[in-house]
Amino acid sequence: MESSSALGGRAATPSSPLRCAVLISGSGSGMEALVRSQQANNLAHQTVVVLSNKPNVEGLKRAARLQIPTVVVEQSTSQGPLSREEHEFEIMKHLEAHDVEFVVLAGYMRLMSPTILERWGGRMVNIHPSLLPHFPGAHAHRDVLKAQPSMSGCTIHLVDEGMDTGSVLAQASVPLFKDDGEGELSDRVKIEEHRLYPEVLTWIAEGRVHLTKHGLEVDAREDRLVC
């Protein structure tokens, strides 16, 4: 298989890690878990900047405590609101300024347009708190609890223009209990999110995830992770 088909663009190593930007919009708990895993385990990927579309969110404080550079690109300026494309051009300027190779969404609450996907499509992933294609969107836990399936979980997928519609890289499941509220379900899913994201990014960084004419292929994935 040609190396150019590797999702990360190259085979990275702990001594030459894949340079990642993490995009957030809120608390940044997933970002913090990812960075702590990277720092503790000498992984082949590294977060070099955390970018938020909102100022003063807790995720920026978490990143600062972890000594990760932060950038805020708001959706409006003193001259007025930015268009979706203008906002994404500003984001891309910062990605390039930090020599970013791969983009990781972790609670980033905006859809991407063709403007940024033309440059970063195929090098951008998201994590969603349900077993896609079931329960996409911003209120996954609420929708799961309303439908009452026996299982929920999380999904890592490529980012495209749709709402949680990109090709699935991996999933991990958790049981749903009758007395669950959104908090209990969220906490249970987050445990799997925090385990899964660093692992899948390691696959990508090591050149084990490929885009082919048949879709995504992952070398030597574990049985518990479904592609």
C-alpha positions as CSV (number, residue, x, y, z in Angstrom):
1,M,0.0,0.0,0.0
2,E,1.4,3.4,-0.9
3,S,2.5,5.5,2.0
4,S,0.7,8.5,0.5
5,S,-2.6,6.9,1.4
6,A,-1.8,6.9,5.1
7,L,-4.3,9.2,7.0
8,G,-1.6,11.0,9.0
9,G,0.6,11.6,5.9
10,R,3.6,9.8,7.3
11,A,4.7,7.2,9.8
12,A,5.4,9.2,13.0
13,T,7.4,8.0,16.0
14,P,7.6,9.2,19.7
15,S,10.8,11.0,18.8
16,S,9.2,12.6,15.7
17,P,5.5,12.7,16.7
18,L,2.5,13.7,14.5
19,R,1.8,17.3,15.3
20,C,-1.9,17.7,16.3
21,A,-4.2,20.6,16.9
22,V,-7.2,20.0,19.2
23,L,-10.2,22.1,18.5
24,I,-12.6,22.7,21.4
25,S,-15.7,24.8,22.3
26,G,-16.2,24.1,26.0
27,S,-14.8,22.3,29.0
28,G,-12.0,20.5,27.2
29,S,-12.2,17.3,29.4
30,G,-11.5,15.1,26.4
31,M,-8.7,17.3,25.3
32,E,-7.1,17.1,28.7
33,A,-7.4,13.3,28.8
34,L,-5.8,13.1,25.4
35,V,-2.9,15.4,26.3
36,R,-2.3,13.6,29.6
37,S,-2.1,10.3,27.8
38,Q,0.3,11.7,25.3
39,Q,2.5,13.2,28.0
40,A,2.5,10.1,30.2
41,N,2.9,7.4,27.5
42,N,5.4,9.0,25.0
43,L,3.0,8.4,22.1
44,A,3.7,9.0,18.4
45,H,1.3,12.0,18.4
46,Q,1.6,15.3,20.2
47,T,-0.8,18.2,20.8
48,V,1.0,21.3,19.8
49,V,-1.9,23.8,20.1
50,V,-5.4,23.9,21.5
51,L,-7.8,26.2,19.5
52,S,-11.2,27.3,20.7
53,N,-14.0,29.2,18.9
54,K,-15.1,30.6,22.3
55,P,-13.1,32.7,24.8
56,N,-12.8,32.1,28.5
57,V,-13.9,28.4,28.3
58,E,-12.6,25.9,30.8
59,G,-10.8,24.0,28.1
60,L,-8.4,26.9,27.6
61,K,-7.6,26.9,31.3
62,R,-7.0,23.2,31.2
63,A,-4.6,23.5,28.2
64,A,-2.7,26.3,30.0
65,R,-2.2,24.1,33.1
66,L,-0.9,21.4,30.7
67,Q,1.5,24.0,29.2
68,I,-0.1,23.7,25.7
69,P,-0.3,26.9,23.6
70,T,-3.8,28.1,23.1
71,V,-5.5,30.2,20.4
72,V,-9.0,31.7,20.4
73,V,-10.6,32.3,17.0
74,E,-14.0,33.9,17.7
75,Q,-16.8,33.9,15.2
76,S,-17.1,37.7,15.3
77,T,-14.7,40.6,15.5
78,S,-15.1,44.3,16.4
79,Q,-16.1,44.8,12.7
80,G,-19.0,42.2,13.0
81,P,-19.6,38.5,12.6
82,L,-17.3,36.4,10.4
83,S,-18.7,34.2,7.7
84,R,-18.2,30.5,8.1
85,E,-15.5,30.6,5.5
86,E,-13.7,33.7,7.0
87,H,-13.7,32.0,10.4
88,E,-12.2,28.8,8.9
89,F,-9.5,30.8,7.1
90,E,-8.5,32.3,10.4
91,I,-8.3,28.8,11.9
92,M,-6.2,27.6,9.1
93,K,-3.7,30.4,9.6
94,H,-3.1,29.3,13.1
95,L,-2.8,25.6,12.1
96,E,-0.1,26.5,9.6
97,A,1.6,28.8,12.1
98,H,2.0,25.9,14.5
99,D,3.1,23.4,11.8
100,V,0.0,21.2,12.4
101,E,-0.2,17.9,10.5
102,F,-3.5,16.6,11.9
103,V,-6.6,18.1,13.4
104,V,-8.5,16.5,16.3
105,L,-12.0,17.7,17.2
106,A,-12.9,17.2,20.9
107,G,-16.2,18.9,21.7
108,Y,-15.9,21.4,18.9
109,M,-19.5,22.5,18.2
110,R,-19.3,23.7,14.6
111,L,-19.8,22.0,11.3
112,M,-16.9,22.2,8.8
113,S,-17.4,23.7,5.3
114,P,-15.7,22.8,2.0
115,T,-13.3,25.8,2.7
116,I,-11.4,23.9,5.4
117,L,-12.1,20.4,4.2
118,E,-10.5,21.1,0.9
119,R,-7.2,21.6,2.8
120,W,-7.7,19.3,5.8
121,G,-10.3,16.8,4.7
122,G,-8.9,13.3,5.4
123,R,-6.7,14.8,8.1
124,M,-9.4,15.7,10.6
125,V,-11.2,13.4,13.0
126,N,-14.0,13.8,15.5
127,I,-15.3,11.9,18.5
128,H,-19.0,11.6,19.0
129,P,-20.8,10.2,22.2
130,S,-23.0,7.6,20.5
131,L,-22.7,4.6,18.3
132,L,-23.1,6.3,14.9
133,P,-25.0,6.3,12.6
134,H,-27.5,6.3,15.6
135,F,-28.1,9.5,17.5
136,P,-26.0,12.1,15.7
137,G,-26.1,15.7,16.7
138,A,-25.5,17.9,19.7
139,H,-27.8,16.0,22.1
140,A,-26.8,12.4,21.7
141,H,-27.1,11.4,25.4
142,R,-30.6,12.9,25.6
143,D,-31.7,11.1,22.5
144,V,-30.2,7.8,23.6
145,L,-32.1,8.0,26.9
146,K,-35.3,8.8,25.1
147,A,-35.0,5.8,22.8
148,Q,-33.7,3.4,25.5
149,P,-31.5,1.1,23.4
150,S,-29.5,-1.6,25.4
151,M,-26.2,0.0,24.5
152,S,-24.6,3.3,23.8
153,G,-21.0,4.3,23.4
154,C,-18.7,6.6,21.3
155,T,-17.5,6.8,17.7
156,I,-14.4,8.2,16.2
157,H,-14.9,9.3,12.6
158,L,-13.5,11.3,9.8
159,V,-14.9,14.8,9.5
160,D,-16.9,15.7,6.4
161,E,-19.6,18.4,5.7
162,G,-22.4,16.5,7.4
163,M,-23.5,16.2,11.0
164,D,-21.5,13.2,12.3
165,T,-21.6,11.5,8.9
166,G,-18.0,10.9,8.1
167,S,-16.4,7.4,7.7
168,V,-16.2,5.5,11.0
169,L,-12.7,4.7,12.3
170,A,-13.6,3.0,15.6
171,Q,-16.3,2.5,18.2
172,A,-16.5,1.5,21.8
173,S,-19.7,0.5,23.6
174,V,-21.1,0.9,27.1
175,P,-24.3,-0.6,28.6
176,L,-27.4,1.6,29.2
177,F,-29.1,1.2,32.6
178,K,-32.8,2.0,33.3
179,D,-32.0,4.5,36.0
180,D,-29.4,6.4,33.9
181,G,-29.6,10.2,33.6
182,E,-27.5,12.2,31.1
183,G,-24.8,12.7,33.7
184,E,-24.4,9.0,34.5
185,L,-24.4,8.0,30.8
186,S,-22.0,10.8,29.9
187,D,-19.5,9.7,32.6
188,R,-19.6,6.1,31.4
189,V,-19.1,7.0,27.8
190,K,-16.3,9.5,28.6
191,I,-14.3,6.6,30.1
192,E,-14.3,4.9,26.8
193,E,-13.7,8.1,24.9
194,H,-10.6,8.9,26.9
195,R,-9.3,5.3,26.2
196,L,-10.2,5.2,22.6
197,Y,-9.0,8.6,21.2
198,P,-5.3,8.2,22.1
199,E,-5.3,4.7,20.7
200,V,-6.9,5.5,17.4
201,L,-4.6,8.5,17.0
202,T,-1.7,6.2,17.5
203,W,-2.9,4.0,14.7
204,I,-3.0,7.1,12.5
205,A,0.3,8.5,13.6
206,E,2.0,5.1,13.0
207,G,0.7,5.0,9.4
208,R,-1.7,2.1,10.1
209,V,-4.9,3.9,8.8
210,H,-5.3,4.2,5.0
211,L,-7.7,5.8,2.7
212,T,-8.3,3.4,-0.2
213,K,-10.8,3.2,-3.1
214,H,-12.8,0.8,-0.8
215,G,-12.8,3.3,2.1
216,L,-10.9,3.3,5.4
217,E,-8.6,0.3,6.2
218,V,-6.9,-0.1,9.6
219,D,-4.0,-2.5,10.1
220,A,-4.0,-4.8,13.1
221,R,-6.9,-3.2,14.9
222,E,-8.2,-4.8,18.2
223,D,-11.4,-6.8,18.1
224,R,-13.1,-4.5,20.5
225,L,-12.7,-1.6,18.1
226,V,-15.0,-1.7,15.2
227,C,-14.2,-0.1,11.8
